[in-house]
Amino acid sequence: MAQPERDHERKLARQARTVAFVIAGTMLLWMGAQWVGGKMGLEARYVFLFDFAALAAFFWALVVTYQIWRKRQG
């Protein structure tokens, strides 16, 4: 009985690590894209693409974090 519970906790921990890497990586890439965009003088529409991509990644992380939280409640 303890083994399936341990496997479930490991799966949730792996998901949480993935979310953490996505959040950190998205933030670093977004900041880098903003800096490079400013140095290259990119148009605003390209900068907005970076912003929307970052928002999508953060939204995904929020949804997965909520799912992890719900699984731990049950």
Secondary structure, 3 states (H helix, E strand, C coil): CHHHHHHHHHHHHHHHHHHHHHHHHHHHHHHHHHHHHHHHCCCHHHHHHHHHHHHHHHHHHHHHHHHHHHHHHC
